[in-house]
Structure formats: C-alpha cells, structure tokens
Amino acid sequence: MAHATKQGPQLLNGFKRLTRFDKGLGAQLPEAYKKFWREWKMTQPAAVHYIPKDGVWERDEVTGEIKPVQNVPIPLIDPPESHQGIWGGEAVIKGFQKRQRLSRRVPHFWVPVLKRSVVHSQVLNEYMSVVVTDRTIEKIHECHGFDHYLLKTPACDLRSALALTLKRKILIELLNNCPSLAGQPSERERVLKEYKCYLEAYTPEEIEWYGYTYDEAIKKIAAQIREQNKPVPHKLEFRRKLIEQLQQANMKSETESDEPSGKLAAKSSSDSDADIEALTKLESPSSSSSSSNWLSKINPFGKKQET
C-alpha cells in the first residue's frame, strides 16, 4: 500500500528526519559550510581519553572466550569555557566513581588540567595568551609550531571554536599573501614558502566559511541576503518616476516644436486674439462694477448702499 500514498515511495527506505540544513536559513547555507560542518561534528575524532584496540577479535585472558573488539568512544561534554581556549581535543567526562570499597558509586566529573600559556603565530605575526592543556603543548611541539598544529589538525580534533577561528584567520592570511608581514619581505617569503602548501586542500569559498559555528553562519548568510535584497526608499522610487515623466514631457515638447511653421503661426495668432478678447472683457466697466459690487458685499467694513 506504499504506492497508494504520495509519500509512500519516500518511506520505503525509512523516514528521513529534517536536519538543520533542510529548513529555514540553514537550507540556504552553501556547500562549503556543510563540508566544514561534516568535518567538525560528523567525523570521528582521534581517541584521547581511551586507548583503542587493534584487530577485529580478542581473547579474554580469564575465560579464553573470543569476543569482537569494540572501540566505543567515551561521551564528551564541551562546556562554554572550552570554546574560549584550546584544550587539544580534551573535554569534560561525566561518569561514576566508587570512592570506597563498601560504599555506592557517586557521580563524578573528570575535568582536564588547564593552564594559561603564550603561543606565537608566525603567519599572523602575533603572540596570544590562551588557556591550554598539557596535550595542547605536546601537540604543538610534535607539529613544530602553533601554525602547523592548527593547519594539520582536522576540525573534529580541534573541537574549540577559538582554535577554528584562528585557523580560518591563518588560511585567509595565507590566501592574501600575508599582508601583516608586508614590512618584512624576507620573512614574508619564508612564511609563504613554508605554509602555502596547506591551501591546496581548500577553495577560497571553503576558507571563507571555515570555522564558523552554526549560529554565526546563520547570521552571516542572513546579512548576505539582506545586502542583496536591500530595500529602496519610496522617495528614491518616486524621484525616478518623476524624472522619467519630465523626460517624456520634454520629448513631447520637442516633437511639437518640429511641426510646420504655418500651423504654429496660425495657432499663435488665434491664441493672441483670445488673450486680447479676455483682456477687453476684464477692462470693460461692467465687469469692474460687478466685481466692485461683489467685493462690497463681502467687505464688512464697506459702506452700506442706500436702498
């Protein structure tokens, strides 16, 4: 009976729930941002809080039973403070802890050890004071620099909105040939030679949309739509229509001026005769007396006529 309903063929493979990119302004986001979103939120990050097991099967050391290997990632919590620093892939873990042998387990939160440190970006030519963890420092040393760490690490492992924002700024700086190092030509050439290879994995549009959160991307696309469909004040529209009407009237007057001179002369003589007749009527005494009588009736300070 699936074919009897309009949505029947769509339900044969299961009902597809609408995502944030299927409705509202989210449906108007470009494919470049959707690619970044899949890299950030839908890609499996590297194991940080557990050691993954190799292989497909494993043998239990006690019972000798063969079981499939299951590398289930630990659920992580990203508090708002984690997006204000660079935690190197670490996050808060919620679980239970049994503190005494005969007592019941109690809820517990494992929080990474945080410290404030100064990092240097060669591309941006800036020193920054950020909150980091020991794993962040280790990764920076492994990658031989802060810029290399941000550019090599995928978004799912960076996790932090601050790290993604800095990565976008670095990519934009490389795309524009490092304008911050314009006063140092030799240093600029060395930095471009060392970091220019990272631009091969991105297009200019992907760099423009890289590192934004969903709310920031919605604000950006809304601003672009508002700029494209900018409302025009009515006074400008009325002014344009008035100018068009005046131009049309001017064109009509020019066409009338091109008529034969005889017709214009006859028309001008008839107009002059009509004007003369109108003036004579106004200057006649009857008209002046009638106008004076009419004015005397209205004027309250005039003398009353004797009857």
Disulfide bonds with the S-S distance in Angstrom:
none
